[in-house]
């Protein structure tokens, strides 16, 4: 919800990274990126999209269900529904006045030797972990939920690699000259 600390039409190229999908006001942020992009310049958004982390989020949902936690389940369902798709980001950029929008999608897997390695990976710690913790609750409730998720991963995948899918979109757009 905060405005970027740059003047209008400041950048020749504007880039946004993988955390865009975690924002609560993605459309507002993308509109602000458009604001700081010079006319004729390019804006590129590279971010994870819906379907990322699916293997962990399925286990997380199962843990919340098993613990009988309806509020966190509803929060997780809302989080999943709000995850962007490449075309949704493209529509947000078009709504912000950008044109020549192109979407490129890709996916890959990250391999983890344990749940601990997953939860302490920088891509998780600096990405979705904060939101996942909010969903799980506060204090002891959050810690117990993550311990249960860790134990579930270790039970399901003990001794084997835990593969987690990441889906990404690179969305390019140009700010019109006038």
C-alpha positions, 0 to 999 in steps of 0.5 A: 500500500505504500508508494514507491519513493521515486519520481514519476517517469523515473526509470528507463527499465523497471523490474519487479521480482518474485515477491510480487505474488505475495503482495496484498495489493498487487494491482496497486503496486503494479500501478505504482511501478507503471507510475515510475516507468518513463514513457516508452520504457519497459516494465518487467515483472518476474514472479511466482504464480498460482501452483507454486509450492503446491506440494507443501501447501497441500500438506499444510492444508492437511495439517490444518484440517487434521488439527481442526482449525477452520479459521486458518483453513479459510485463510489458506484457501483465500491465500491460494485463491489470491495467488496471481496467474500470468494473465492476471498480472498482464490485466493489472498492467494493462489497467495501469495504462501499459501496453504491448503486454507479453506473458511468458510462463515456466516451471521447475522443481526445487529439491529438498532433503528435509522439511527443515531445509525447505523452511529455512531456504532463502527463497521460502524465508524471504518469500511466502514464509511470513504469509504462511506463518500468519495463516498458521496462527500466532505464538505456540499455535503457529509453532505447533502447526509448522512442527506438524507440517515438518513431521508430515513431510518427514513421514511422507518423504523420510529419506527421499527428496521432497520436490516442490514445484515453482511456477513463474511468469515473466510479464513484459509491458511497455509504457505508451509515449503519450 
